[in-house]
Amino acid sequence: MAHDHHEHSHYHIQTNERSTKIVVLLSVLTMAMELYYGYANHSVALTMDGWHMLTHVLVMSLAWAAYWYLKTKHKENNQKLKDRVISLSAFASAIVLLVVTLMMVVESIQKFFNLNIDASDGALAVSVIGLVVNGVSAYLLHREEEHRDLNMHAAYLHVVSDVVISVFAIVALFAARFCDWKILDPICGLLSALIIIQWAVGLIRKSWKQIV
């Protein structure tokens, strides 16, 4: 029975590592496009999406590294060690998510005083691509729900936060393009940030309880 549990745990680590690796590769490409078009078109919503995608890449890389470490360096059935590594990775993910989101709050507030946004076809296309990639990433992470641990939950939370930001970015760009409602860009940035801050704080509390 203990051997079966060890094999199941090792399988879940391998499965989660594979999922996070795929999401990292998808996210790197999307991040580069979003940041380029976000700054080129002066869209704080799209730029925020790109920067969150960067944190998404960093955090997913951290999650990937945690699973790789457990798979290659600690193959023995030490559940306490595994739980500690996973909780520390999740805690670090939550801190990164919170810090970058707070930075985006500042940028959104500054944008109220400079409503310069060019909602070009390229910016709209990139924001839609970002939403699609985030949706695929969310599916890849969520499909292993029975094997999800706190580390995978943190990774999934980052992906869902990017989905929220992508939706707000698309709304803001469409509003600026077709209704000339440029004020909606920083408003969408703030609204998405407030939602994600709540998620980040909740994850910090949950992971910290497991660490201590």
C-alpha positions in Angstrom: 0.0 0.0 0.0 2.8 2.4 0.9 4.5 1.5 -2.4 1.3 2.3 -4.3 1.0 5.7 -2.5 4.6 6.5 -3.4 4.0 5.6 -7.1 0.8 7.7 -7.2 2.6 10.7 -5.6 5.5 10.4 -8.1 3.0 10.2 -11.0 1.2 13.3 -9.8 4.5 15.2 -9.6 5.4 14.1 -13.1 2.0 15.0 -14.5 2.0 18.5 -12.8 5.6 19.1 -14.0 4.6 18.3 -17.6 1.6 20.6 -17.5 3.5 23.5 -16.0 6.3 23.1 -18.6 3.8 23.4 -21.5 2.2 26.5 -19.9 5.6 28.2 -19.4 6.4 27.8 -23.1 3.0 29.2 -24.2 3.2 32.1 -21.8 6.7 33.3 -22.9 5.5 33.8 -26.5 2.3 35.5 -25.4 4.0 37.8 -22.9 6.4 39.1 -25.6 3.5 40.0 -27.9 1.4 41.7 -25.2 4.2 43.8 -23.8 5.3 45.0 -27.3 1.8 45.9 -28.4 0.8 47.3 -25.0 3.6 49.8 -24.9 3.4 50.5 -28.7 -0.3 51.4 -28.4 -0.2 53.0 -24.9 -2.7 50.6 -23.5 -2.3 50.1 -19.7 -4.8 47.2 -19.8 -2.8 45.3 -22.4 0.5 46.3 -20.8 -0.8 45.1 -17.5 -1.7 41.8 -19.1 1.8 41.5 -20.5 3.5 42.2 -17.1 1.2 39.7 -15.4 2.1 37.3 -18.0 5.7 37.8 -17.1 4.9 37.1 -13.4 3.0 34.1 -14.8 6.1 32.9 -16.5 8.3 33.4 -13.4 5.8 31.7 -11.1 5.1 28.8 -13.5 8.9 28.4 -13.8 9.1 28.3 -10.0 6.3 25.7 -9.9 8.1 23.7 -12.6 11.3 23.9 -10.7 9.6 22.7 -7.5 8.2 19.6 -9.2 11.6 18.9 -11.0 13.4 19.2 -7.6 11.0 16.7 -6.0 11.1 14.3 -9.0 14.9 14.3 -9.4 16.4 15.2 -6.0 13.9 13.7 -3.6 12.5 10.5 -5.0 12.0 9.0 -1.6 8.6 9.0 0.0 9.1 12.0 2.3 5.6 13.6 2.3 6.5 16.2 4.9 9.4 17.5 2.7 7.2 17.5 -0.4 4.5 19.4 1.3 7.0 22.0 2.6 8.6 22.5 -0.9 5.1 22.8 -2.5 3.9 25.3 0.2 7.0 27.5 -0.1 6.6 27.6 -3.9 2.9 28.5 -3.6 3.8 31.2 -1.0 6.4 32.7 -3.3 4.0 32.7 -6.2 1.4 34.6 -4.1 3.9 37.2 -3.1 5.0 37.8 -6.7 1.4 38.1 -7.8 0.6 40.6 -5.1 3.6 42.8 -5.6 3.2 43.0 -9.4 -0.5 43.7 -9.1 0.1 46.5 -6.7 2.6 48.0 -9.2 -0.1 47.8 -11.9 -2.5 49.7 -9.5 -0.1 52.6 -9.5 0.3 52.5 -13.3 -3.5 52.4 -13.7 -3.9 55.5 -11.4 -1.2 57.3 -13.4 -3.1 56.5 -16.6 -6.1 58.6 -15.4 -3.9 61.6 -16.0 -2.7 60.5 -19.5 -5.5 58.9 -21.4 -3.4 58.2 -24.5 -4.3 54.8 -26.0 -4.2 53.6 -29.6 -6.6 50.6 -29.9 -5.2 49.3 -33.1 -6.1 46.1 -34.9 -2.8 44.6 -33.7 -3.5 45.4 -30.0 -6.9 43.9 -30.2 -5.6 40.8 -32.0 -2.9 40.3 -29.4 -5.3 40.7 -26.5 -7.5 38.1 -28.0 -4.6 35.7 -28.5 -3.6 36.3 -24.9 -7.1 35.3 -23.8 -7.0 32.2 -25.9 -3.5 31.2 -24.5 -4.6 31.8 -21.0 -7.7 29.8 -21.5 -5.7 26.9 -22.9 -3.3 27.2 -20.0 -6.1 27.1 -17.5 -7.5 24.0 -19.1 -4.1 22.3 -19.0 -3.7 23.0 -15.3 -7.3 22.4 -14.3 -7.7 19.0 -16.0 -5.4 17.4 -13.5 -7.7 18.6 -10.6 -7.5 15.3 -8.7 -3.7 15.7 -8.6 -3.7 19.4 -7.8 -1.7 20.5 -4.7 -1.2 24.0 -3.4 1.6 24.7 -5.8 -0.6 23.7 -8.8 -3.4 25.8 -7.3 -1.1 28.8 -7.2 -0.2 28.3 -10.8 -3.8 27.9 -11.8 -4.6 31.1 -9.9 -2.0 33.0 -11.9 -3.6 31.7 -15.1 -7.1 32.6 -14.1 -5.9 36.1 -13.0 -4.4 36.5 -16.5 -7.8 35.4 -18.0 -9.5 38.2 -16.0 -7.0 40.8 -17.1 -7.2 39.7 -20.7 -11.0 40.1 -20.6 -10.7 43.6 -19.1 -8.0 44.5 -21.6 -10.3 43.5 -24.6 -13.2 45.4 -23.1 -11.0 48.5 -22.6 -9.6 48.3 -26.1 -13.0 47.8 -27.8 -14.4 50.7 -25.8 -11.5 53.0 -26.8 -11.7 51.9 -30.5 -15.4 52.1 -31.1 -16.8 54.4 -28.4 -13.7 56.6 -27.7 -14.2 55.7 -24.0 -10.5 55.9 -23.1 -11.2 56.3 -19.4 -12.3 52.7 -19.3 -8.7 51.6 -19.8 -7.4 52.6 -16.4 -10.8 51.7 -14.8 -10.5 48.1 -16.2 -6.9 48.0 -14.9 -8.0 48.9 -11.4 -11.0 46.5 -11.3 -8.9 43.5 -12.5 -6.2 44.4 -10.0 -8.6 44.6 -7.1 -10.0 41.1 -7.9 -6.5 39.6 -8.2 -5.3 41.2 -5.0 -8.0 39.4 -3.1 -7.0 36.1 -4.6 -3.3 36.7 -3.8 -3.9 37.6 -0.2 -6.1 34.5 0.2 -3.3 32.3 -1.3 -0.7 33.9 1.0 -2.7 33.1 4.1 -3.4 29.6 3.0 0.2 28.7 2.0 1.7 30.4 5.1 -0.5 28.2 7.4 0.9 25.1 5.7 4.5 26.4 6.0 4.3 27.2 9.7 
